[in-house]
Every structure is written in C-alpha cells, then in structure tokens.
Amino acid sequence: MRASGILLPVSSLPSKYGIGCFSEEAYEFVDQLARAGQKYWQILPLGPTGYGDSPYQSFSTFAGNSYFIDLEAFVKEGYLDKSDCEDCDWGTNESYVDYEKIYNSRFRLLRKAFENYDCETDQEYRKFVKENAAWLEDYSLYMAIKDSLNGISWIEWPTELKNREKAALAEEREKLAKEVGFYCFQQFCFFKQWTALKAYANAKGVEMIGDIPIYVAFDSADAWAQPELFQFDKENIPIGVAGCPPDAFSATGQLWGNPLYDWEYHKKTGYAWWIRRMANCMKLYDVVRIDHFRGFEAYYSIPYGDATAEFGHWEKGPGMALFQALEAHFGDEIPVIAEDLGFLTPEVYELLEKTGFPGMKVLEFAFDDSEESSYLPHNYTENCVVYTGTHDNDTLAGWFDSMSKKNRSFAREYMGSRRAPKKELHWQFIRLALESPARLAVIPIQDYLGLGTEARINEPSTLGKNWKWRLLPGEVDQTLVEKCRR
C-alpha cells in the first residue's frame, strides 16, 4: 500500500509554555493528519536531552523527555494551578524554543506537581515502576546523583560512584530517595501521556514513526550502568568514539563523541540489550527509523581525546548477526526504516538487501547534473521511503536558494517546471516525491508551508541554533490540510 506522512518533531508543536508537548495541540495535529489523508506522523527521538539539546544525545535510550509532559493535564488533575504555568518566563518568541528558560521553569513545575501527587497509593504508578525497573532504577538514580553533583558527567564522579560500588550506590539511593522518586514520577507521566496520544493517533488511522540513534550518549545512564556494553578501558574511559571521516562537506570529518559498542560482548549475550532496546521502541512506535544504519556493517572509530575525526579508522560491525537475533525474537516483519545515507559501500547495500528494510531517498541529494544520482526518483524501487529533506537538511525553499544556477536549472527541467513561479516550487518537489515509486513518502511540515532556512531544524556539526524551530498556532490551516489531501 502506498502512503504518505509528515515529519514534525514533538518539540515543534505550537503548544503553550515554551515547547511542543503531548497537549491538546498534539491531538489537533493528529486530526489534521487524518483529514489530510496522511497515514504517518514521523517524530525525532523522544529521550531526555542534555548539553546542546540534541535528541540524538540523550541521558537514556529508554527514558522519555520530561519537556514533552503536558502541564495543562496537571492543572486539570489539580496538581498545579494555571497561574503556576502562566507566571513562568517561557521566552518571547513563539517560533523558537528557549531551552534555558524551559529548563528553569519546567522542572520547577514538575517538582511542584510531584509534591502534590500521592505516589504511594497510586497502583498505576507502582505498577509502572515495577514493570520498568530494568532501566528505570538506574536512570532515576543516575539523574538524582547527577543533579546532586551539579550536573557533571559520570566520568567525573567520585570513584566509588563512577564504578558503581554497591555500598556507595545503596547509600546514595537512601540519601536521594525523594529525588529518585521525582525522576520515576516524570517517566510515569511521560509514558502515560505518550501512550494515550499514540492510541488516539492509531484510532484515527495514523501510525507513529519513531527515530532511534544507533549510538547512546557517553553522558548517559546506559554508559554508566552497563559499561561492559561499550569499548571502555579498565577505568571506564572510552578507547574509541563515533563519528564520520572527512568528506566534501567537512575537511576534518564529524566527531560525535559517542562510545562505541563492544560488539563481541553483545554477540556473546545473544544481543540481549538490543532486543530490550527494540522491544521498548516497538512499544513506543509503530515503525522505527534506525539512524546511521551503515554503522552496523562498518563503523568509524576515532581515538578518544582527538579534537577532530581526521585520524579514525573503519571497524567491522555486527552485520546480519544482529538482525537475525532480532528476527528470531520478534519475527521477520520488524517495522524498520534504515537510514542509509552518507558514504555507502557495496557491503552496506548488501546488508540492507539481506534485511529487507526500506532505505531512504532524499530529493535534496538528487540534483547534481554532473553525475547520475540514485536519489533521482526514476531510479527508486518500491521498497524505499522518499523524503524531500530530513531534520538535518535545509528546508526545500532554503535549499533551492542555495543551489548553483546550473543545478537549479536541472531541477526545473527534470520536474518539467521551468516556468513555475519560485514561490510554488516546493509543491513541485512534493509532487515529485509523491508520484515516485516509493511505497512511503514523508514530507517535513516546513516544506508543505514553503518556509525558508529560518525554519531549519538542525545543521549538523553546529551548536546553539538547533532543535528550536516551532510551528505557530494556526499556521497549519484547513486550506493547507485540503491541499495536502488532494
């Protein structure tokens, strides 16, 4: 079945109080998707974010982002007063998230709601804590200790805590019991609200495409609680870290800094951690987009401490063995989209073909008239997902403005739209995606709106301006919804 969907991060919803969340605006967006004939809503990773605010650098691969908890639900339930929310400073520009103000205001309100909530007698809460103990205990203790030490990374903690000595952890667990409870409460609220939103979307015929980073952050509960999963030395210092080699876009490559997996250890355990991770994802989403799929075939290892990615080398990944383990556990119909962008080798294509997962095609990569491109729609097969652009690309309008005159002319010629006015060109590209052989087309909402570079979500290898853009109330109106449907 052919279908289409829209890409919009939860943070970009036009909710009240500074950032998009699981509020009534999220439900309204689901209604708009259904009326627009869309079958999918694609979001970015839902994990709690740290320095840089990137959803791809999360404090936990299992936990949810507390920023997305709907505060208005707390007002309705009596845990907060409306004035509590309205008296906070959420920033002055509705189009962009002010993360510093969000951080200072949200946690204060979440704490007040926690104080007014009776965790002890709520059986639903107690059931959640028990069922999720495998990751929740470590995550909540990790965040409580982190807060008590002014937010420093676990690698800088006192040795007995860094190395998880039993007596030291027991002492901290007792001393920080209330803080641990506060983090458990946040996760309970997050998952309760997300589950309700997803159920609503599914009932409307809209499925959720989630996004999981291949790697976890070094400053995370995952790396602290299970160092054996990673390439660490005896002092739990990384031996190598993740990134991308130098290329035409970056002379020094990309240094992501995530710890690399000890794939031999994972193999010995039958890939148990990955099975747990995928099980969690399959509860959260209907379809999982796996970021940086090529890293499963071979990954780029950069010596820990290097300032750039120039002196890394390639290592073999787990290959098909990982996906065979997942298939044995979940069956052969795992709903996955493989992010197969970047420098690809014949071995990566072979792995993708063996898994049967659909790869990604991005129209913004297609129009270079100096070479034949696999991203041009006439080269697609059905088993792929086409995007005009992703969260890492400029918007269509911004991208078209930055193209060379020669490539702009080629794009117009390819689409048969030489005379189309520039302000209508985004619709021509969207049409090109929708009429391609791809089984699924996903279009960022900014492209439907024809917005420029000011609406870009992320510019890789930059800090300070990313993950901030938001829809304005009423920006997606009935006229746009009807045009999307047609």
TALIN-V25380 format. One record per helix or strand. SS is the DSSP state (h for helix, s for strand). FROM is the first residue (numbers start at 1). TO is the last residue. If there is no record, write none. Layout:
ss=SS from=FROM to=TO
ss=SS from=FROM to=TO
//
This chain:
ss=s from=3 to=7
ss=h from=10 to=12
ss=h from=24 to=35
ss=s from=40 to=42
ss=s from=49 to=49
ss=s from=58 to=58
ss=h from=66 to=68
ss=h from=71 to=77
ss=h from=82 to=86
ss=s from=96 to=96
ss=h from=99 to=115
ss=h from=123 to=131
ss=h from=133 to=148
ss=h from=154 to=156
ss=h from=159 to=162
ss=h from=166 to=175
ss=h from=177 to=203
ss=s from=207 to=212
ss=h from=221 to=225
ss=h from=227 to=229
ss=s from=230 to=230
ss=s from=232 to=232
ss=s from=238 to=238
ss=s from=240 to=244
ss=s from=254 to=259
ss=s from=261 to=261
ss=h from=263 to=268
ss=h from=272 to=284
ss=s from=287 to=290
ss=h from=293 to=296
ss=s from=298 to=303
ss=s from=313 to=316
ss=h from=320 to=330
ss=s from=336 to=338
ss=h from=346 to=355
ss=s from=358 to=362
ss=h from=363 to=365
ss=h from=377 to=379
ss=s from=384 to=387
ss=h from=396 to=402
ss=h from=405 to=415
ss=h from=422 to=434
ss=s from=440 to=444
ss=h from=445 to=449
ss=h from=453 to=455
ss=s from=469 to=469
ss=h from=478 to=485
//
